[in-house]
Amino acid sequence: MVSTSFLFRLSLVLCLAAMPVCAQNPAEEPAARGAADGAISTRKDARAITLKIPAPRGQIVDRDGAPIAQNQVAYQVALQFRQFENADRDFVINWARARIDSLQLLVKNQVPKSDDEIFDHYRHRRWLPLLVTGQIGEKEARDIETKLTSGLVLHPLYRRFYPEGGLAAHIIGYSGSVGKLPTGPINFNEPLWEESEGRAGLEKLFNTQLTGEPGMKRLLFDESGNKLLEEQVKRPRPGGTLVTTLNLKWQKLAEETLLKGCRRGAFVVLDAVTGEVLVMASRPSFDLNNFIPGINETDFKALEADPAQPLFGRAFQSAYPPASSFKPIVALAALNNGKVTETSEIYCPAALNIGNATFNNWNKNPEGSINVKRAIARSCNTWFYQVGIDVGPSAFLGLSRRLGFGERSGLPLIGESPGLVPSDEWMLKHEKRRILNGDTANLSIGQGSLLASPLQVAQAMAGIANGGALPKLQLIRQTQDTRGRVIQAAVPERKAWLGVDQKAVEIVRQGMSDVVNGSGGTGHGAALSYTTLCGKTGTAQWGPPVKQQRLAWFAGFVPQDNPRYSFAVLYEGRPGETVSGGRMAAPMVRKFFEGIEEDIKDDIAPPKKALIVMPEGAPVPAGEALPNDPDNATPPAAIPVEGPLRALPVEALDAGGEEVESPRPIRALPVRDDEVIEEGVEEP
């Protein structure tokens, strides 16, 4: 974190334009002058310069104020020319080259300068430093400071820093230089160092809020190059703070879980009540600091050409077949439409002939006569083929759209995939036919042309967990100004009514509980020791048939009673690899939620009994002893809270004035407010 005295302790080397001073009468002898005489100085080498001090960007933090993107001090070594009496080209170049050569053993990232660049800088800009190295950190700068020869200086600046490296890289994004520093004659209000702007992710989308207000400095030089005046006219004001909904601890654990559990995949966790995104992780990722101050073309092309696609945010930019994670939606539509009941049973053979094709169960074994909860627990394909055709694609595809499939979430994300929920119109355009029974059978098990991202699958699970409505997703919790005052805060909102019977929701929830905790369920690997987790496994065919590549899913919510968190985990298999949701994805879910047991237990604990508000001195009714009040004493007054809690303002940074001289840490307070290969059965 940058210290509060940064701008005072920096020896900022000056930029910007000069205003030539008036000529002196040659008959007069020059007299000693001070700063007050600067406006009427006589010689061509005198300069009055006005500089812009670029403001540091605002921070990006997690929901509790932990920094994800902030600033640090960096340095560049620069040539600081003097006013030479013998200022011919060869002398200037030789003087500069001798000092640049002395850096060979001190700094690795030197910036080559041609003879023309050196001499042109002396002619037009000698009052300002000529940068001859790339950026170096504060420790390296301290190590070489005493070893620099006369004429070399350390030029300080702000640069972006991501303390967690690649954590949530696809969401946070990175910043980059607005442009190179100018050359040639000095212009008014040039920046002291290269200014930056957001180039990707939240850095780009919230660039206006994160960009601060630059400061201004004036300097005055006499004809001999001596500095007569240095005055800070305006202090820079840092940009505002962006408080995300991410939980940094959970995000770290999710990314560690993906690192150990798969080569490529994604993990999303949502608050099913408020719609807040707590975790959104993609593997592989990349280190955001490699883009600061700028990434070279070779390294960037290597990232682009990497077959693992580290720049691709699988959690929200992908579009995969959701496979059997889609089956609870089909079951919910059938229950809601009365096509099946909790107790009705359907005979499920090993395979069904539909049209000219044979559609198999995932294990190619018959399941016999089973009800809806058993069909979900066993993930029986032939049950869903029959029920999907009976209820009709418009019913379950319509429900999937109300659960967020087929459209972007509305979160501030770049490149988010809308997925795909096909319709008759789409099929006519792309397949030259309407949706037929064979298509319906495939769609009912999450295959065919149905596509979704892990974010969309987790969002749908939030809708099932919520039961009556789909919450509007939130990624930004607060935006704060420089002084820590809350400018904007998110509150829970409803995105869509589901329009389903609550009894049907409870039946589906029980079936999803049986997946993890019941006999013969396919997701025993996700069972938790401290609460009941509900989920659904899935295994999908994906990509060209020649690659024989499959995906493993596990999606659901926790706990079963009064669900609070929904999630989706994706495991992207290698070509030819045999995968299943129960064996690959479910254990990652268990590892994650067991790792945050105390957090979850606190969040799902039943609320304490509310205080009874009574007039002072009034007796407590018989049988109404208060908690922690064995003597039935009169309770203190309590303040009722109505509606969702709004964002809390945070402590002001500088209550004494409007100007903020340096990028002090900004505290953010928590806010209340085709045939399918399916998974095998996991042994209890």
Buried (B, 14 or more C-beta within 10 A) or exposed (E): BBEBEBBEEBEBBBBBBBBEBEEBEEEEEEEEBEEEBBEEBBEEBBBBBBBBBBBBBBBBBBBBBBBBBBBBBBBBBBBBBEBEEEBEEEEBBEBBEEBBEBBEEBBEEBBEBEBEBBBBBBEBBBBBBBBBBBBBBEEBBEEBEEEBEEBBBBBBBBBBBBBBEBBBBBBBBBBBBEEEBBEEEBEEEBBBBBBBBBBBBBBBBBBEBBBBBBBBBBBBBBBEBEBBBBEBEEBBBBBBBBBBBBBBBBBBBBBBBBBEBBBBBBBBBBBBBBBBBBBBBBBBBBBBBBBBBBBEEEEBEEBEEEEEBBBBBBBBBBBBBBBBBBBBBBBBBBBBBEBBBBEEBBEBBEBBEBEEEEBBBBBEEBBEEBBBBBBBBBBBBBBBBBBBBBBBBEBBBBBBEBBBBBEBBBBBBBEBBBBBBBBEEBBEEEBEEEBBBBBBBBBBBBBBBBBBBBBBBBBBBBBBBBBEBBBBBBBBBBBBBBBBEBEEBBBBEEBBEBEBBEEBBBBBBBBBBBBBBBEBBBBBBBBBEEBBBBBBBBBBBBBEEEEBBBBBBBBBBBBBEEBBBBBBBBBBBBEEBEBBBBBBBBBBBBBBBEBBEEEBEEEBEEEEEEBEEBEEEEEBEEEEEBEEEEEBEBBEEEEEEEEEEEBBBBEEBBEEEEEBBBBBBBBBBEBEBEBBBBBBBBEE
